[in-house]
Amino acid sequence: MAGKRKTKVAKPKPDDLARPSKWRLQHGGFSEPIRAADPETGSPVQHRRAVDTLGLMLANGTITQEMHDAGAAFRRVFRAAALDGLRAVPLLRVPGGGGDLLTDRQASARERVATALDALGGHGSAAGSCAWHVLGLEMSVREWAQRQGWGGRPVPPPQAQGVVVATVGVLAAHFGLTGRRSAA
C-alpha cells in the first residue's frame, strides 16, 4: 500500500504591523504616515492619524469652522455624559466600590445633550439621530446612513451628508457659535 500524500495546511499570513488592520480601516481612513523620532529612545517611528468625519468635511469646505466646533462640542458633552455603548464594570461589584451610578458632571452633561437634541427636533428626528450616532457615537456617515438611517430606513449618502451639515449648523446656533441671522 502506497503512503498517503500529506497536503500542506495553508498558514495565514501575518498582518503587516506597519499598516492599520482591515478591521480598523473599515472604520475610516488614515492620513499618510509621518516619520518622526521616538522622544524616549530616538528610534524612527511612523505615526498615522485617524481621519475625522468633521475634519474631512471642514477640509473639503462642506462645513464652516463654527459648524466643526459645534460638532466637536457636542462630541465632548456626549463623552462627558457617558452615553456611549462602552460601559465599565458596575461599582457595586467592585469590592469597596460605592453604588453611585451617576456623577454630577455626567448628569449636567446629559441635560446639555438633551437640550441639544431638543433643539435638533428630538431624538427621533433625522438631525437628532445623526447627532447621536455620527457625532456622539462617532459612527461614519455612510454606516449611519446604511445601518441606522432615519425611521428605520436607509438614507442615500448625499442626503446623509446633507443631514450632517444641517445638524452641525443647528448645533452651531444652539451653542452660540454663530450669530442668529434675520431673514431679509
N, C-alpha and C positions, 0 to 999 in steps of 0.2 A: 504494500500500500504506500502510495507516494505521500510525502508530507504536505500538509496544507500550507498554502502560502498565506502569510500574515499580511493583512493590509495595514498600512500606516494610518494612525489616527491623526487627523489634522489638528495641529496645535493652534490655538487662537494667537494671532499676532499681538504682541504687547502694544499698548497705546503709546503714541508719541507724546511724551510728557512735556515737550516744548510747545504743544498746541492744546487749546481747550478741547475737552472731551465732546463727543457727539451730543451727550445729554445737555451740556452747558450751552452748546451752540444753538440748540433748538429754542432756547430762552432769550435769544437776542445776540446781536453781533458784537464784535470786539474791534477796537482800534488796532492799527498796526503796532507791532511790538516796538517798544522804546528800550534801547540798550543803555544801561547805566551800571554803576559800580555799587555793590552792596556796602552800606556805610560801616558795617561791623567788620567784614572780612576783606573788603576791597575786591572781591572776585566779581567778574562781569555777570550781570543778570539781565533778563528781559522782562519788562513789565507790559502787561496788556490791560487795557481799561475796558470795562464793560460799557456798551453803548446804551445810553439812557434815551427812552422814547421822547421825553420832553426836550432833552438836549438835541436830539436829531431834528425835531420839529423847529426848534429855535434856530439851528444852523441852516435849515432849509428855508427859513423865512416864513414858515407856516404860521407861527405864533410870535407874539412880541415878548420882550423881556419881562414885562409885567405879568403876562399870562404864564410864562415859565416860572416866575417867582411864586405866583398863586398856586400852581400845581405842586411846587416843592413845599410850600407852606402847608397845603392840605396833607401831603405825604408825611410831613413831620408831626402834625397833630394826630394823624391816623396812627402812626407808630407809637406816640405817647399814650394814646388811648388803649393800646394793646388789643386792637380788634382783628389782628391778622389770625390766620389759622394755626400758627405755630404756638403751642402752649407749653408752659413749664409744668413741672410736677406740682400738684397742689400742696400748699404748705401744711395742710392737715396731715399729710402722710409723712412729712419730714420730721424726725424727732426734734423736739424743741421749737418747731415752727408754729406760728400763730395761725389763726383762722381768718385773718384779714384778707378778703378776696379782692378789694378794690382800694387803691390809694386815692388820696385827694387829687393828685396830679392826673391820674387816669380818669377820675370822674369829671374833672373840669375839661379835659381833652375830649371826652366822649360828648359832653354838652356842645363843645365847639364843632365837632364833627356833625352832630345832629342839626345844629343851626345852619351849617354849610349845606347839608343835604336838603334841608327845608328851602334854602334859597335856590337850590337847583330843581325844585319841584318834587322833592321827596325821594325816598329810596326806590320806589317803583318806577320812577321816570327814567327816560333814556340817559339824561345827564347824571342823575343820581347813581344809576347802575354803573355808568362809565367811571365816575369819580371813585366809587367804592372799589371796583375791580382793577381799573387801569392805573389810577393814581395811588390808591391806598394799598391794594394787594400787589401792585406792580406787575400785573399781567400785561402781556403785549396787546396792542390794539387788535392785531389780527386774531389772536387767541380769544380775546373777549368777544369779538365780532362773530366768530365761528361757534364758540362754545356757549357763551352766556347770551350774548345778544341783548335784545330787549323784548320783554314779554315772551321769552322762551323761543323766539325766532332768531335765526342768524341775520346779521346785518351785513350788507355788502361793504367791502373795505373802504371805498371812497366815502361812503356815508358814515362809516365808523370814525374815520379821521375827522370828518366834519363835526361829529358829536363831541369828539375830544376837544376840538377848537372852541366849540360853543361852551363846553363845560368849563374850560380854564378861563374863558372870557368872563363868564358869570362869576367864577370864583375870584377873579381879579377885582371885580367891582365889589363883591361881598367882603373881601379882606381889606378894601380901601386902597388898593394899589393903583387904581385908575380913577380919574375923576369922572363923575357922572355927567354925561353929555346931554344937553337938552335937545329935543327934536326940533328941527327947523321948520 
